Amino acid sequence: MQKLYVYIVEDNPLTAFALRHIITTIGHHICGVAECYDKAVKDLHVLKADLVITDIMIKGSETGIDLARYINDHLHIPFIFQSSVTSIEKIRLANLTSPSAFLSKPVSRRAIVNALKMIPVQY
C-alpha cells in the first residue's frame, strides 16, 4: 500500500486524535487538521493532500458536505466522510457528493484500513 498524505476535518479533539493515531500507526502521514470549513479550504490549497477525511457536522456554518462540494469543484481530491449523522436527508446529500467511503462513528481501525486501500495516490 502506498503512503498517503491525509488531511482531517474534525471538530471533536478526541475523535481527531484517534483518527491521527490510527492513520499514522498504519503508516500514512497527516498533512493537516482543521475544525472548520474555512481553515480546511485555506490549508488544502497549500498542502499536498492525497485524501481528506471529514466529519459532516463541523464547526461553523458550513458542513462537511459543503467542503465535499468545494473539493469536487476546485480541488479534485478524494474524500471520506466519517460521521455519526443519522438524518436520512443529510446522508442523501452527503452521498450526492460521491465520497470514496462513508464511515460511521466511532470509526474502527479496520474500517479506516479498508477505506484507505481504495484511495489512489495522485502524483
C-alpha positions in Angstrom: 0.0 0.0 0.0 1.3 3.4 -0.9 1.7 6.0 1.8 -1.0 8.7 1.7 -0.9 12.3 3.0 -4.2 12.6 4.8 -6.0 15.8 5.9 -8.5 15.5 8.7 -11.5 17.8 9.3 -13.0 17.1 12.7 -14.2 19.4 15.4 -14.0 16.9 18.2 -10.4 16.8 19.5 -10.7 13.3 20.9 -12.0 11.9 17.5 -9.3 13.9 15.6 -6.7 12.4 17.9 -8.0 8.9 17.4 -8.0 9.3 13.6 -4.5 10.7 13.6 -3.3 7.8 15.8 -4.9 5.2 13.6 -3.7 6.7 10.3 -0.1 7.2 11.4 0.2 3.8 13.1 -0.8 2.1 9.8 2.0 4.0 8.0 0.3 7.1 6.5 1.0 10.8 7.1 -1.2 13.5 8.5 -0.6 16.7 6.5 -3.1 18.8 8.5 -6.1 19.0 10.7 -8.9 21.6 10.8 -12.1 22.0 12.8 -13.9 24.1 10.2 -14.6 24.6 6.5 -12.6 27.9 6.2 -9.4 26.6 7.6 -9.7 23.4 5.6 -10.2 25.2 2.3 -7.2 27.5 3.1 -5.0 24.6 4.0 -6.0 22.3 1.2 -4.9 24.9 -1.4 -1.4 24.9 0.1 -0.9 21.3 1.3 -0.4 18.3 -0.9 -3.2 16.0 0.5 -4.0 12.7 -1.2 -7.1 12.3 0.8 -9.5 14.3 3.1 -11.4 12.6 5.9 -14.2 14.9 7.1 -17.0 14.8 9.5 -20.3 16.0 8.2 -21.0 18.3 11.2 -18.1 20.6 11.8 -17.6 24.0 13.5 -19.1 27.0 11.7 -22.0 27.5 9.3 -20.6 25.3 6.6 -20.7 21.5 6.9 -18.5 18.7 5.7 -21.0 18.3 2.8 -20.2 21.9 1.8 -16.5 21.1 2.0 -17.0 18.0 -0.2 -18.7 20.1 -2.8 -15.9 22.6 -2.7 -13.3 19.8 -3.1 -15.2 18.3 -6.1 -15.5 21.7 -7.8 -12.0 23.1 -7.1 -9.5 20.6 -5.7 -10.4 17.1 -7.1 -9.0 15.2 -4.0 -10.7 12.0 -2.9 -12.5 12.4 0.4 -14.1 10.1 3.0 -17.0 11.1 5.3 -16.9 9.8 8.9 -19.9 10.8 10.9 -22.5 9.9 13.4 -25.2 11.7 11.5 -28.4 9.6 11.2 -30.6 12.1 9.2 -31.6 10.4 6.0 -31.6 13.8 4.2 -28.0 14.7 5.3 -26.8 11.2 4.4 -28.5 11.6 1.0 -26.9 15.0 0.4 -23.5 13.6 1.5 -23.8 10.7 -0.9 -24.6 13.0 -3.8 -21.0 14.4 -3.4 -19.6 11.0 -4.4 -17.4 10.2 -1.4 -14.8 7.5 -1.6 -16.3 6.0 1.5 -18.8 6.8 4.3 -17.7 5.6 7.7 -19.9 5.6 10.8 -18.6 6.9 14.1 -17.0 5.6 16.1 -14.7 4.6 13.2 -12.8 1.4 13.7 -9.2 0.8 12.6 -10.4 -1.9 10.2 -12.8 0.4 8.5 -10.2 3.0 8.0 -7.6 0.5 6.7 -10.2 -0.9 4.2 -11.2 2.6 3.1 -7.6 3.8 2.6 -6.8 0.8 0.5 -9.2 2.1 -2.1 -7.7 5.6 -2.5 -5.4 6.1 -5.5 -2.3 8.2 -4.8 -2.1 11.1 -7.3 1.3 12.4 -8.4 
